[in-house]
Amino acid sequence: MDYRITCTIKSQPVSPHFHGHVIRVGVGDDQVWRQMLTVDQVYTMMRNQDRFYVVGMQSRKTAFVNPYRCDQCGINSLRSAPDAVQDNNIDNLPACQGG
């Protein structure tokens, strides 16, 4: 099954690396999330052949999302496939609100 990621929750940047990571995602349609998933849940679903993607609001271009392990701090996270389109980058999605 395919799931559209509409928003993210990121970890707070902490020393010594001073960068955050996607730790949860909201999946749904357009800008409305219907289900909140942890990165571990997404990894499990991906192992079961589910796919996750982001759609740019202006470009309407799709980028699929892949597992990502930060080389600097070892945290499991997610990143979108590179395509030089900024608005479908998972790091540029809005923060999930509510819930």
C-alpha positions, 0 to 999 in steps of 0.5 A: 500500500502507498501512504502519503506523508503530509507532516512530520515531527522532528527531534530537537537538535542536541549537542554535539551534532546540533541537528534534528531528525524526523521521528514521527510522520503524519499520513493522510491526504493533502494537508490533513494527517489521519494517522501518526506513525513512528519511524520504527513503524514506517520501517516495519511497514516498508519491510512489508512492501508498503511505500511512503511518499511526499507530494509538493504543494506547488510542484505537485511532484512526488518523491518517495521516502526511504529509510535513513540512518544518520552517520553522525549520531546513529539515529534511524530517520527518513529522507525523501529521494533526491530530485532537486524539488524543494517542496516535496522534500520531507525535511520541508514538510510542516510540523504535525498539529493536533492529535 
